Amino acid sequence: MIDVTKMTGEQITLNLNLIEMIEETPDTVITLTTGKKIIVKESRQMIKNLVILYMKECHSAN
């Protein structure tokens, strides 16, 4: 799970398993497998970095 910031400033925690696609249009839009779209302040690259960091933490905890 990663923390992202909605355009309203609200921070949410996002389940990585629900991410289907991330676009920059120029706002960053995360499309979930449910069809819901979330616009966030973080860049596409920043979200990729957060996912990678989270996955590394999960694998090193074992």
PDBQT receptor file of N, H, CA, C and O in Angstrom, charges set to zero:
ATOM      1  N   MET A   1       0.854  -1.168   0.000  1.00  0.00    +0.000 N 
ATOM      2  CA  MET A   1       0.000   0.000   0.000  1.00  0.00    +0.000 C 
ATOM      3  C   MET A   1       0.903   1.234   0.000  1.00  0.00    +0.000 C 
ATOM      4  O   MET A   1       1.945   1.265   0.655  1.00  0.00    +0.000 OA
ATOM      5  N   ILE A   2       0.476   2.240  -0.747  1.00  0.00    +0.000 N 
ATOM      6  H   ILE A   2      -0.370   2.215  -1.279  1.00  0.00    +0.000 HD
ATOM      7  CA  ILE A   2       1.251   3.484  -0.817  1.00  0.00    +0.000 C 
ATOM      8  C   ILE A   2       0.328   4.658  -0.500  1.00  0.00    +0.000 C 
ATOM      9  O   ILE A   2      -0.885   4.588  -0.701  1.00  0.00    +0.000 OA
ATOM     10  N   ASP A   3       0.923   5.724  -0.008  1.00  0.00    +0.000 N 
ATOM     11  H   ASP A   3       1.908   5.781   0.155  1.00  0.00    +0.000 HD
ATOM     12  CA  ASP A   3       0.184   6.951   0.283  1.00  0.00    +0.000 C 
ATOM     13  C   ASP A   3       0.329   7.908  -0.895  1.00  0.00    +0.000 C 
ATOM     14  O   ASP A   3       1.432   8.146  -1.388  1.00  0.00    +0.000 OA
ATOM     15  N   VAL A   4      -0.804   8.451  -1.336  1.00  0.00    +0.000 N 
ATOM     16  H   VAL A   4      -1.699   8.257  -0.935  1.00  0.00    +0.000 HD
ATOM     17  CA  VAL A   4      -0.822   9.454  -2.401  1.00  0.00    +0.000 C 
ATOM     18  C   VAL A   4      -1.701  10.615  -1.954  1.00  0.00    +0.000 C 
ATOM     19  O   VAL A   4      -2.480  10.489  -1.009  1.00  0.00    +0.000 OA
ATOM     20  N   THR A   5      -1.569  11.745  -2.640  1.00  0.00    +0.000 N 
ATOM     21  H   THR A   5      -0.936  11.847  -3.407  1.00  0.00    +0.000 HD
ATOM     22  CA  THR A   5      -2.304  12.956  -2.276  1.00  0.00    +0.000 C 
ATOM     23  C   THR A   5      -3.277  13.324  -3.378  1.00  0.00    +0.000 C 
ATOM     24  O   THR A   5      -2.868  13.574  -4.512  1.00  0.00    +0.000 OA
ATOM     25  N   LYS A   6      -4.567  13.360  -3.053  1.00  0.00    +0.000 N 
ATOM     26  H   LYS A   6      -4.899  13.157  -2.132  1.00  0.00    +0.000 HD
ATOM     27  CA  LYS A   6      -5.572  13.794  -4.022  1.00  0.00    +0.000 C 
ATOM     28  C   LYS A   6      -5.408  15.294  -4.265  1.00  0.00    +0.000 C 
ATOM     29  O   LYS A   6      -4.754  15.980  -3.480  1.00  0.00    +0.000 OA
ATOM     30  N   MET A   7      -5.981  15.794  -5.321  1.00  0.00    +0.000 N 
ATOM     31  H   MET A   7      -6.512  15.237  -5.960  1.00  0.00    +0.000 HD
ATOM     32  CA  MET A   7      -5.839  17.214  -5.671  1.00  0.00    +0.000 C 
ATOM     33  C   MET A   7      -6.442  18.131  -4.600  1.00  0.00    +0.000 C 
ATOM     34  O   MET A   7      -6.096  19.311  -4.533  1.00  0.00    +0.000 OA
ATOM     35  N   THR A   8      -7.329  17.604  -3.773  1.00  0.00    +0.000 N 
ATOM     36  H   THR A   8      -7.610  16.646  -3.828  1.00  0.00    +0.000 HD
ATOM     37  CA  THR A   8      -7.929  18.375  -2.681  1.00  0.00    +0.000 C 
ATOM     38  C   THR A   8      -6.995  18.506  -1.489  1.00  0.00    +0.000 C 
ATOM     39  O   THR A   8      -7.282  19.244  -0.547  1.00  0.00    +0.000 OA
ATOM     40  N   GLY A   9      -5.856  17.775  -1.533  1.00  0.00    +0.000 N 
ATOM     41  H   GLY A   9      -5.623  17.175  -2.298  1.00  0.00    +0.000 HD
ATOM     42  CA  GLY A   9      -4.914  17.789  -0.423  1.00  0.00    +0.000 C 
ATOM     43  C   GLY A   9      -5.117  16.607   0.522  1.00  0.00    +0.000 C 
ATOM     44  O   GLY A   9      -4.311  16.383   1.425  1.00  0.00    +0.000 OA
ATOM     45  N   GLU A  10      -6.187  15.857   0.314  1.00  0.00    +0.000 N 
ATOM     46  H   GLU A  10      -6.841  16.038  -0.420  1.00  0.00    +0.000 HD
ATOM     47  CA  GLU A  10      -6.481  14.704   1.156  1.00  0.00    +0.000 C 
ATOM     48  C   GLU A  10      -5.506  13.571   0.832  1.00  0.00    +0.000 C 
ATOM     49  O   GLU A  10      -5.320  13.218  -0.333  1.00  0.00    +0.000 OA
ATOM     50  N   GLN A  11      -4.888  13.005   1.871  1.00  0.00    +0.000 N 
ATOM     51  H   GLN A  11      -5.039  13.291   2.817  1.00  0.00    +0.000 HD
ATOM     52  CA  GLN A  11      -3.992  11.868   1.671  1.00  0.00    +0.000 C 
ATOM     53  C   GLN A  11      -4.790  10.580   1.787  1.00  0.00    +0.000 C 
ATOM     54  O   GLN A  11      -5.619  10.423   2.684  1.00  0.00    +0.000 OA
ATOM     55  N   ILE A  12      -4.525   9.657   0.860  1.00  0.00    +0.000 N 
ATOM     56  H   ILE A  12      -3.852   9.785   0.132  1.00  0.00    +0.000 HD
ATOM     57  CA  ILE A  12      -5.183   8.365   0.897  1.00  0.00    +0.000 C 
ATOM     58  C   ILE A  12      -4.125   7.271   0.759  1.00  0.00    +0.000 C 
ATOM     59  O   ILE A  12      -3.038   7.500   0.230  1.00  0.00    +0.000 OA
ATOM     60  N   THR A  13      -4.464   6.096   1.241  1.00  0.00    +0.000 N 
ATOM     61  H   THR A  13      -5.348   5.910   1.671  1.00  0.00    +0.000 HD
ATOM     62  CA  THR A  13      -3.595   4.935   1.094  1.00  0.00    +0.000 C 
ATOM     63  C   THR A  13      -4.207   4.044   0.038  1.00  0.00    +0.000 C 
ATOM     64  O   THR A  13      -5.380   3.679   0.118  1.00  0.00    +0.000 OA
ATOM     65  N   LEU A  14      -3.410   3.698  -0.946  1.00  0.00    +0.000 N 
ATOM     66  H   LEU A  14      -2.457   3.994  -1.011  1.00  0.00    +0.000 HD
ATOM     67  CA  LEU A  14      -3.894   2.996  -2.121  1.00  0.00    +0.000 C 
ATOM     68  C   LEU A  14      -3.357   1.568  -2.160  1.00  0.00    +0.000 C 
ATOM     69  O   LEU A  14      -2.160   1.341  -1.981  1.00  0.00    +0.000 OA
ATOM     70  N   ASN A  15      -4.244   0.616  -2.393  1.00  0.00    +0.000 N 
ATOM     71  H   ASN A  15      -5.216   0.801  -2.539  1.00  0.00    +0.000 HD
ATOM     72  CA  ASN A  15      -3.869  -0.785  -2.535  1.00  0.00    +0.000 C 
ATOM     73  C   ASN A  15      -3.255  -0.987  -3.915  1.00  0.00    +0.000 C 
ATOM     74  O   ASN A  15      -3.905  -0.742  -4.931  1.00  0.00    +0.000 OA
ATOM     75  N   LEU A  16      -2.010  -1.430  -3.949  1.00  0.00    +0.000 N 
ATOM     76  H   LEU A  16      -1.482  -1.629  -3.124  1.00  0.00    +0.000 HD
ATOM     77  CA  LEU A  16      -1.294  -1.594  -5.223  1.00  0.00    +0.000 C 
ATOM     78  C   LEU A  16      -1.961  -2.602  -6.148  1.00  0.00    +0.000 C 
ATOM     79  O   LEU A  16      -1.867  -2.483  -7.370  1.00  0.00    +0.000 OA
ATOM     80  N   ASN A  17      -2.628  -3.588  -5.576  1.00  0.00    +0.000 N 
ATOM     81  H   ASN A  17      -2.704  -3.686  -4.584  1.00  0.00    +0.000 HD
ATOM     82  CA  ASN A  17      -3.272  -4.625  -6.381  1.00  0.00    +0.000 C 
ATOM     83  C   ASN A  17      -4.444  -4.087  -7.201  1.00  0.00    +0.000 C 
ATOM     84  O   ASN A  17      -4.906  -4.750  -8.130  1.00  0.00    +0.000 OA
ATOM     85  N   LEU A  18      -4.925  -2.892  -6.866  1.00  0.00    +0.000 N 
ATOM     86  H   LEU A  18      -4.549  -2.353  -6.112  1.00  0.00    +0.000 HD
ATOM     87  CA  LEU A  18      -6.060  -2.308  -7.574  1.00  0.00    +0.000 C 
ATOM     88  C   LEU A  18      -5.640  -1.380  -8.714  1.00  0.00    +0.000 C 
ATOM     89  O   LEU A  18      -6.483  -0.943  -9.497  1.00  0.00    +0.000 OA
ATOM     90  N   ILE A  19      -4.334  -1.076  -8.813  1.00  0.00    +0.000 N 
ATOM     91  H   ILE A  19      -3.650  -1.432  -8.176  1.00  0.00    +0.000 HD
ATOM     92  CA  ILE A  19      -3.876  -0.162  -9.859  1.00  0.00    +0.000 C 
ATOM     93  C   ILE A  19      -3.836  -0.889 -11.194  1.00  0.00    +0.000 C 
ATOM     94  O   ILE A  19      -3.171  -1.915 -11.341  1.00  0.00    +0.000 OA
ATOM     95  N   GLU A  20      -4.556  -0.342 -12.157  1.00  0.00    +0.000 N 
ATOM     96  H   GLU A  20      -5.096   0.491 -12.037  1.00  0.00    +0.000 HD
ATOM     97  CA  GLU A  20      -4.533  -0.899 -13.510  1.00  0.00    +0.000 C 
ATOM     98  C   GLU A  20      -3.612  -0.074 -14.413  1.00  0.00    +0.000 C 
ATOM     99  O   GLU A  20      -2.866  -0.621 -15.226  1.00  0.00    +0.000 OA
ATOM    100  N   MET A  21      -3.680   1.270 -14.252  1.00  0.00    +0.000 N 
ATOM    101  H   MET A  21      -4.286   1.714 -13.591  1.00  0.00    +0.000 HD
ATOM    102  CA  MET A  21      -2.932   2.142 -15.158  1.00  0.00    +0.000 C 
ATOM    103  C   MET A  21      -2.693   3.492 -14.487  1.00  0.00    +0.000 C 
ATOM    104  O   MET A  21      -3.496   3.946 -13.671  1.00  0.00    +0.000 OA
ATOM    105  N   ILE A  22      -1.578   4.124 -14.845  1.00  0.00    +0.000 N 
ATOM    106  H   ILE A  22      -0.926   3.756 -15.508  1.00  0.00    +0.000 HD
ATOM    107  CA  ILE A  22      -1.260   5.474 -14.372  1.00  0.00    +0.000 C 
ATOM    108  C   ILE A  22      -0.941   6.313 -15.599  1.00  0.00    +0.000 C 
ATOM    109  O   ILE A  22      -0.098   5.939 -16.414  1.00  0.00    +0.000 OA
ATOM    110  N   GLU A  23      -1.627   7.462 -15.728  1.00  0.00    +0.000 N 
ATOM    111  H   GLU A  23      -2.312   7.766 -15.066  1.00  0.00    +0.000 HD
ATOM    112  CA  GLU A  23      -1.419   8.357 -16.871  1.00  0.00    +0.000 C 
ATOM    113  C   GLU A  23      -1.094   9.759 -16.381  1.00  0.00    +0.000 C 
ATOM    114  O   GLU A  23      -1.486  10.144 -15.279  1.00  0.00    +0.000 OA
ATOM    115  N   GLU A  24      -0.377  10.521 -17.200  1.00  0.00    +0.000 N 
ATOM    116  H   GLU A  24      -0.059  10.208 -18.095  1.00  0.00    +0.000 HD
ATOM    117  CA  GLU A  24      -0.181  11.953 -16.951  1.00  0.00    +0.000 C 
ATOM    118  C   GLU A  24      -0.819  12.697 -18.119  1.00  0.00    +0.000 C 
ATOM    119  O   GLU A  24      -0.401  12.557 -19.268  1.00  0.00    +0.000 OA
ATOM    120  N   THR A  25      -1.851  13.498 -17.797  1.00  0.00    +0.000 N 
ATOM    121  H   THR A  25      -2.191  13.612 -16.864  1.00  0.00    +0.000 HD
ATOM    122  CA  THR A  25      -2.658  14.085 -18.886  1.00  0.00    +0.000 C 
ATOM    123  C   THR A  25      -2.903  15.599 -18.767  1.00  0.00    +0.000 C 
ATOM    124  O   THR A  25      -3.976  15.948 -19.260  1.00  0.00    +0.000 OA
ATOM    125  N   PRO A  26      -2.205  16.517 -18.262  1.00  0.00    +0.000 N 
ATOM    126  CA  PRO A  26      -0.945  16.462 -17.531  1.00  0.00    +0.000 C 
ATOM    127  C   PRO A  26      -1.111  16.056 -16.067  1.00  0.00    +0.000 C 
ATOM    128  O   PRO A  26      -0.120  15.703 -15.427  1.00  0.00    +0.000 OA
ATOM    129  N   ASP A  27      -2.340  16.095 -15.506  1.00  0.00    +0.000 N 
ATOM    130  H   ASP A  27      -3.144  16.382 -16.026  1.00  0.00    +0.000 HD
ATOM    131  CA  ASP A  27      -2.523  15.612 -14.138  1.00  0.00    +0.000 C 
ATOM    132  C   ASP A  27      -2.298  14.106 -14.111  1.00  0.00    +0.000 C 
ATOM    133  O   ASP A  27      -2.513  13.421 -15.111  1.00  0.00    +0.000 OA
ATOM    134  N   THR A  28      -1.867  13.598 -12.966  1.00  0.00    +0.000 N 
ATOM    135  H   THR A  28      -1.693  14.155 -12.154  1.00  0.00    +0.000 HD
ATOM    136  CA  THR A  28      -1.654  12.160 -12.829  1.00  0.00    +0.000 C 
ATOM    137  C   THR A  28      -2.977  11.499 -12.480  1.00  0.00    +0.000 C 
ATOM    138  O   THR A  28      -3.592  11.806 -11.459  1.00  0.00    +0.000 OA
ATOM    139  N   VAL A  29      -3.402  10.588 -13.345  1.00  0.00    +0.000 N 
ATOM    140  H   VAL A  29      -2.903  10.339 -14.175  1.00  0.00    +0.000 HD
ATOM    141  CA  VAL A  29      -4.674   9.883 -13.167  1.00  0.00    +0.000 C 
ATOM    142  C   VAL A  29      -4.366   8.406 -12.955  1.00  0.00    +0.000 C 
ATOM    143  O   VAL A  29      -3.738   7.757 -13.791  1.00  0.00    +0.000 OA
ATOM    144  N   ILE A  30      -4.827   7.891 -11.811  1.00  0.00    +0.000 N 
ATOM    145  H   ILE A  30      -5.338   8.419 -11.132  1.00  0.00    +0.000 HD
ATOM    146  CA  ILE A  30      -4.668   6.471 -11.510  1.00  0.00    +0.000 C 
ATOM    147  C   ILE A  30      -6.008   5.809 -11.804  1.00  0.00    +0.000 C 
ATOM    148  O   ILE A  30      -7.033   6.192 -11.241  1.00  0.00    +0.000 OA
ATOM    149  N   THR A  31      -5.996   4.814 -12.687  1.00  0.00    +0.000 N 
ATOM    150  H   THR A  31      -5.162   4.503 -13.144  1.00  0.00    +0.000 HD
ATOM    151  CA  THR A  31      -7.194   4.037 -12.978  1.00  0.00    +0.000 C 
ATOM    152  C   THR A  31      -7.093   2.728 -12.220  1.00  0.00    +0.000 C 
ATOM    153  O   THR A  31      -6.097   2.012 -12.319  1.00  0.00    +0.000 OA
ATOM    154  N   LEU A  32      -8.136   2.425 -11.461  1.00  0.00    +0.000 N 
ATOM    155  H   LEU A  32      -8.945   3.007 -11.381  1.00  0.00    +0.000 HD
ATOM    156  CA  LEU A  32      -8.162   1.197 -10.679  1.00  0.00    +0.000 C 
ATOM    157  C   LEU A  32      -8.859   0.087 -11.458  1.00  0.00    +0.000 C 
ATOM    158  O   LEU A  32      -9.580   0.357 -12.418  1.00  0.00    +0.000 OA
ATOM    159  N   THR A  33      -8.647  -1.144 -11.051  1.00  0.00    +0.000 N 
ATOM    160  H   THR A  33      -8.061  -1.364 -10.271  1.00  0.00    +0.000 HD
ATOM    161  CA  THR A  33      -9.270  -2.288 -11.711  1.00  0.00    +0.000 C 
ATOM    162  C   THR A  33     -10.793  -2.238 -11.588  1.00  0.00    +0.000 C 
ATOM    163  O   THR A  33     -11.499  -2.908 -12.340  1.00  0.00    +0.000 OA
ATOM    164  N   THR A  34     -11.293  -1.455 -10.653  1.00  0.00    +0.000 N 
ATOM    165  H   THR A  34     -10.719  -0.910 -10.041  1.00  0.00    +0.000 HD
ATOM    166  CA  THR A  34     -12.736  -1.300 -10.474  1.00  0.00    +0.000 C 
ATOM    167  C   THR A  34     -13.335  -0.316 -11.473  1.00  0.00    +0.000 C 
ATOM    168  O   THR A  34     -14.556  -0.196 -11.578  1.00  0.00    +0.000 OA
ATOM    169  N   GLY A  35     -12.460   0.399 -12.218  1.00  0.00    +0.000 N 
ATOM    170  H   GLY A  35     -11.469   0.302 -12.133  1.00  0.00    +0.000 HD
ATOM    171  CA  GLY A  35     -12.913   1.416 -13.155  1.00  0.00    +0.000 C 
ATOM    172  C   GLY A  35     -12.862   2.822 -12.573  1.00  0.00    +0.000 C 
ATOM    173  O   GLY A  35     -12.972   3.803 -13.308  1.00  0.00    +0.000 OA
ATOM    174  N   LYS A  36     -12.697   2.925 -11.260  1.00  0.00    +0.000 N 
ATOM    175  H   LYS A  36     -12.608   2.128 -10.663  1.00  0.00    +0.000 HD
ATOM    176  CA  LYS A  36     -12.618   4.232 -10.610  1.00  0.00    +0.000 C 
ATOM    177  C   LYS A  36     -11.316   4.918 -10.993  1.00  0.00    +0.000 C 
ATOM    178  O   LYS A  36     -10.279   4.269 -11.132  1.00  0.00    +0.000 OA
ATOM    179  N   LYS A  37     -11.378   6.238 -11.164  1.00  0.00    +0.000 N 
ATOM    180  H   LYS A  37     -12.221   6.765 -11.051  1.00  0.00    +0.000 HD
ATOM    181  CA  LYS A  37     -10.191   7.032 -11.490  1.00  0.00    +0.000 C 
ATOM    182  C   LYS A  37      -9.932   8.004 -10.348  1.00  0.00    +0.000 C 
ATOM    183  O   LYS A  37     -10.859   8.612  -9.813  1.00  0.00    +0.000 OA
ATOM    184  N   ILE A  38      -8.659   8.144  -9.979  1.00  0.00    +0.000 N 
ATOM    185  H   ILE A  38      -7.906   7.650 -10.413  1.00  0.00    +0.000 HD
ATOM    186  CA  ILE A  38      -8.256   9.055  -8.909  1.00  0.00    +0.000 C 
ATOM    187  C   ILE A  38      -7.182   9.979  -9.474  1.00  0.00    +0.000 C 
ATOM    188  O   ILE A  38      -6.194   9.515 -10.042  1.00  0.00    +0.000 OA
ATOM    189  N   ILE A  39      -7.379  11.287  -9.316  1.00  0.00    +0.000 N 
ATOM    190  H   ILE A  39      -8.182  11.664  -8.854  1.00  0.00    +0.000 HD
ATOM    191  CA  ILE A  39      -6.388  12.278  -9.755  1.00  0.00    +0.000 C 
ATOM    192  C   ILE A  39      -5.550  12.648  -8.537  1.00  0.00    +0.000 C 
ATOM    193  O   ILE A  39      -6.080  13.028  -7.493  1.00  0.00    +0.000 OA
ATOM    194  N   VAL A  40      -4.235  12.532  -8.688  1.00  0.00    +0.000 N 
ATOM    195  H   VAL A  40      -3.804  12.223  -9.536  1.00  0.00    +0.000 HD
ATOM    196  CA  VAL A  40      -3.336  12.777  -7.560  1.00  0.00    +0.000 C 
ATOM    197  C   VAL A  40      -2.267  13.802  -7.920  1.00  0.00    +0.000 C 
ATOM    198  O   VAL A  40      -2.029  14.087  -9.094  1.00  0.00    +0.000 OA
ATOM    199  N   LYS A  41      -1.627  14.350  -6.885  1.00  0.00    +0.000 N 
ATOM    200  H   LYS A  41      -1.820  14.118  -5.931  1.00  0.00    +0.000 HD
ATOM    201  CA  LYS A  41      -0.585  15.366  -7.085  1.00  0.00    +0.000 C 
ATOM    202  C   LYS A  41       0.759  14.767  -7.479  1.00  0.00    +0.000 C 
ATOM    203  O   LYS A  41       1.551  15.423  -8.155  1.00  0.00    +0.000 OA
ATOM    204  N   GLU A  42       1.026  13.530  -7.065  1.00  0.00    +0.000 N 
ATOM    205  H   GLU A  42       0.382  12.997  -6.515  1.00  0.00    +0.000 HD
ATOM    206  CA  GLU A  42       2.306  12.895  -7.358  1.00  0.00    +0.000 C 
ATOM    207  C   GLU A  42       2.422  12.600  -8.851  1.00  0.00    +0.000 C 
ATOM    208  O   GLU A  42       1.425  12.352  -9.530  1.00  0.00    +0.000 OA
ATOM    209  N   SER A  43       3.652  12.630  -9.347  1.00  0.00    +0.000 N 
ATOM    210  H   SER A  43       4.462  12.831  -8.796  1.00  0.00    +0.000 HD
ATOM    211  CA  SER A  43       3.893  12.303 -10.751  1.00  0.00    +0.000 C 
ATOM    212  C   SER A  43       3.814  10.790 -10.957  1.00  0.00    +0.000 C 
ATOM    213  O   SER A  43       3.858  10.016 -10.001  1.00  0.00    +0.000 OA
ATOM    214  N   ARG A  44       3.698  10.392 -12.203  1.00  0.00    +0.000 N 
ATOM    215  H   ARG A  44       3.662  11.021 -12.979  1.00  0.00    +0.000 HD
ATOM    216  CA  ARG A  44       3.683   8.968 -12.545  1.00  0.00    +0.000 C 
ATOM    217  C   ARG A  44       4.975   8.299 -12.078  1.00  0.00    +0.000 C 
ATOM    218  O   ARG A  44       4.952   7.195 -11.534  1.00  0.00    +0.000 OA
ATOM    219  N   GLN A  45       6.099   8.980 -12.295  1.00  0.00    +0.000 N 
ATOM    220  H   GLN A  45       6.118   9.877 -12.737  1.00  0.00    +0.000 HD
ATOM    221  CA  GLN A  45       7.393   8.428 -11.876  1.00  0.00    +0.000 C 
ATOM    222  C   GLN A  45       7.474   8.300 -10.359  1.00  0.00    +0.000 C 
ATOM    223  O   GLN A  45       8.013   7.317  -9.850  1.00  0.00    +0.000 OA
ATOM    224  N   MET A  46       6.946   9.280  -9.632  1.00  0.00    +0.000 N 
ATOM    225  H   MET A  46       6.508  10.078 -10.045  1.00  0.00    +0.000 HD
ATOM    226  CA  MET A  46       6.966   9.222  -8.165  1.00  0.00    +0.000 C 
ATOM    227  C   MET A  46       6.148   8.027  -7.672  1.00  0.00    +0.000 C 
ATOM    228  O   MET A  46       6.549   7.349  -6.726  1.00  0.00    +0.000 OA
ATOM    229  N   ILE A  47       5.020   7.772  -8.299  1.00  0.00    +0.000 N 
ATOM    230  H   ILE A  47       4.695   8.322  -9.067  1.00  0.00    +0.000 HD
ATOM    231  CA  ILE A  47       4.195   6.630  -7.904  1.00  0.00    +0.000 C 
ATOM    232  C   ILE A  47       4.935   5.327  -8.193  1.00  0.00    +0.000 C 
ATOM    233  O   ILE A  47       4.902   4.401  -7.382  1.00  0.00    +0.000 OA
ATOM    234  N   LYS A  48       5.602   5.250  -9.341  1.00  0.00    +0.000 N 
ATOM    235  H   LYS A  48       5.629   6.002 -10.000  1.00  0.00    +0.000 HD
ATOM    236  CA  LYS A  48       6.407   4.063  -9.655  1.00  0.00    +0.000 C 
ATOM    237  C   LYS A  48       7.476   3.853  -8.601  1.00  0.00    +0.000 C 
ATOM    238  O   LYS A  48       7.705   2.726  -8.164  1.00  0.00    +0.000 OA
ATOM    239  N   ASN A  49       8.134   4.933  -8.186  1.00  0.00    +0.000 N 
ATOM    240  H   ASN A  49       7.948   5.849  -8.541  1.00  0.00    +0.000 HD
ATOM    241  CA  ASN A  49       9.173   4.836  -7.166  1.00  0.00    +0.000 C 
ATOM    242  C   ASN A  49       8.595   4.367  -5.833  1.00  0.00    +0.000 C 
ATOM    243  O   ASN A  49       9.217   3.560  -5.142  1.00  0.00    +0.000 OA
ATOM    244  N   LEU A  50       7.414   4.861  -5.463  1.00  0.00    +0.000 N 
ATOM    245  H   LEU A  50       6.908   5.517  -6.024  1.00  0.00    +0.000 HD
ATOM    246  CA  LEU A  50       6.765   4.435  -4.220  1.00  0.00    +0.000 C 
ATOM    247  C   LEU A  50       6.416   2.949  -4.267  1.00  0.00    +0.000 C 
ATOM    248  O   LEU A  50       6.569   2.238  -3.274  1.00  0.00    +0.000 OA
ATOM    249  N   VAL A  51       5.950   2.491  -5.415  1.00  0.00    +0.000 N 
ATOM    250  H   VAL A  51       5.825   3.069  -6.222  1.00  0.00    +0.000 HD
ATOM    251  CA  VAL A  51       5.608   1.070  -5.577  1.00  0.00    +0.000 C 
ATOM    252  C   VAL A  51       6.864   0.215  -5.441  1.00  0.00    +0.000 C 
ATOM    253  O   VAL A  51       6.853  -0.798  -4.742  1.00  0.00    +0.000 OA
ATOM    254  N   ILE A  52       7.941   0.616  -6.103  1.00  0.00    +0.000 N 
ATOM    255  H   ILE A  52       7.950   1.439  -6.671  1.00  0.00    +0.000 HD
ATOM    256  CA  ILE A  52       9.198  -0.127  -6.040  1.00  0.00    +0.000 C 
ATOM    257  C   ILE A  52       9.713  -0.182  -4.599  1.00  0.00    +0.000 C 
ATOM    258  O   ILE A  52      10.127  -1.240  -4.124  1.00  0.00    +0.000 OA
ATOM    259  N   LEU A  53       9.686   0.953  -3.914  1.00  0.00    +0.000 N 
ATOM    260  H   LEU A  53       9.350   1.812  -4.300  1.00  0.00    +0.000 HD
ATOM    261  CA  LEU A  53      10.140   1.011  -2.524  1.00  0.00    +0.000 C 
ATOM    262  C   LEU A  53       9.295   0.096  -1.641  1.00  0.00    +0.000 C 
ATOM    263  O   LEU A  53       9.832  -0.629  -0.804  1.00  0.00    +0.000 OA
ATOM    264  N   TYR A  54       7.993   0.127  -1.823  1.00  0.00    +0.000 N 
ATOM    265  H   TYR A  54       7.557   0.716  -2.504  1.00  0.00    +0.000 HD
ATOM    266  CA  TYR A  54       7.102  -0.722  -1.039  1.00  0.00    +0.000 C 
ATOM    267  C   TYR A  54       7.402  -2.198  -1.287  1.00  0.00    +0.000 C 
ATOM    268  O   TYR A  54       7.468  -2.987  -0.344  1.00  0.00    +0.000 OA
ATOM    269  N   MET A  55       7.584  -2.570  -2.547  1.00  0.00    +0.000 N 
ATOM    270  H   MET A  55       7.531  -1.929  -3.313  1.00  0.00    +0.000 HD
ATOM    271  CA  MET A  55       7.870  -3.963  -2.882  1.00  0.00    +0.000 C 
ATOM    272  C   MET A  55       9.207  -4.415  -2.290  1.00  0.00    +0.000 C 
ATOM    273  O   MET A  55       9.325  -5.544  -1.813  1.00  0.00    +0.000 OA
ATOM    274  N   LYS A  56      10.205  -3.544  -2.320  1.00  0.00    +0.000 N 
ATOM    275  H   LYS A  56      10.110  -2.627  -2.707  1.00  0.00    +0.000 HD
ATOM    276  CA  LYS A  56      11.500  -3.877  -1.713  1.00  0.00    +0.000 C 
ATOM    277  C   LYS A  56      11.350  -4.086  -0.217  1.00  0.00    +0.000 C 
ATOM    278  O   LYS A  56      11.935  -5.016   0.339  1.00  0.00    +0.000 OA
ATOM    279  N   GLU A  57      10.565  -3.226   0.450  1.00  0.00    +0.000 N 
ATOM    280  H   GLU A  57      10.089  -2.471  -0.002  1.00  0.00    +0.000 HD
ATOM    281  CA  GLU A  57      10.331  -3.365   1.886  1.00  0.00    +0.000 C 
ATOM    282  C   GLU A  57       9.633  -4.676   2.205  1.00  0.00    +0.000 C 
ATOM    283  O   GLU A  57       9.959  -5.334   3.193  1.00  0.00    +0.000 OA
ATOM    284  N   CYS A  58       8.682  -5.051   1.378  1.00  0.00    +0.000 N 
ATOM    285  H   CYS A  58       8.418  -4.516   0.576  1.00  0.00    +0.000 HD
ATOM    286  CA  CYS A  58       7.950  -6.306   1.599  1.00  0.00    +0.000 C 
ATOM    287  C   CYS A  58       8.873  -7.508   1.464  1.00  0.00    +0.000 C 
ATOM    288  O   CYS A  58       8.796  -8.446   2.257  1.00  0.00    +0.000 OA
ATOM    289  N   HIS A  59       9.738  -7.482   0.467  1.00  0.00    +0.000 N 
ATOM    290  H   HIS A  59       9.800  -6.720  -0.177  1.00  0.00    +0.000 HD
ATOM    291  CA  HIS A  59      10.630  -8.619   0.229  1.00  0.00    +0.000 C 
ATOM    292  C   HIS A  59      11.767  -8.697   1.254  1.00  0.00    +0.000 C 
ATOM    293  O   HIS A  59      12.249  -9.788   1.562  1.00  0.00    +0.000 OA
ATOM    294  N   SER A  60      12.194  -7.551   1.779  1.00  0.00    +0.000 N 
ATOM    295  H   SER A  60      11.803  -6.666   1.529  1.00  0.00    +0.000 HD
ATOM    296  CA  SER A  60      13.277  -7.577   2.764  1.00  0.00    +0.000 C 
ATOM    297  C   SER A  60      12.768  -7.947   4.157  1.00  0.00    +0.000 C 
ATOM    298  O   SER A  60      13.559  -8.334   5.018  1.00  0.00    +0.000 OA
ATOM    299  N   ALA A  61      11.458  -7.833   4.391  1.00  0.00    +0.000 N 
ATOM    300  H   ALA A  61      10.816  -7.518   3.692  1.00  0.00    +0.000 HD
ATOM    301  CA  ALA A  61      10.883  -8.169   5.697  1.00  0.00    +0.000 C 
ATOM    302  C   ALA A  61      10.782  -9.678   5.895  1.00  0.00    +0.000 C 
ATOM    303  O   ALA A  61      10.599 -10.140   7.021  1.00  0.00    +0.000 OA
ATOM    304  N   ASN A  62      10.898 -10.445   4.824  1.00  0.00    +0.000 N 
ATOM    305  H   ASN A  62      11.046 -10.069   3.909  1.00  0.00    +0.000 HD
ATOM    306  CA  ASN A  62      10.755 -11.913   4.929  1.00  0.00    +0.000 C 
ATOM    307  C   ASN A  62      12.039 -12.566   5.300  1.00  0.00    +0.000 C 
ATOM    308  O   ASN A  62      12.094 -13.789   5.430  1.00  0.00    +0.000 OA
TER     309      ASN A  62
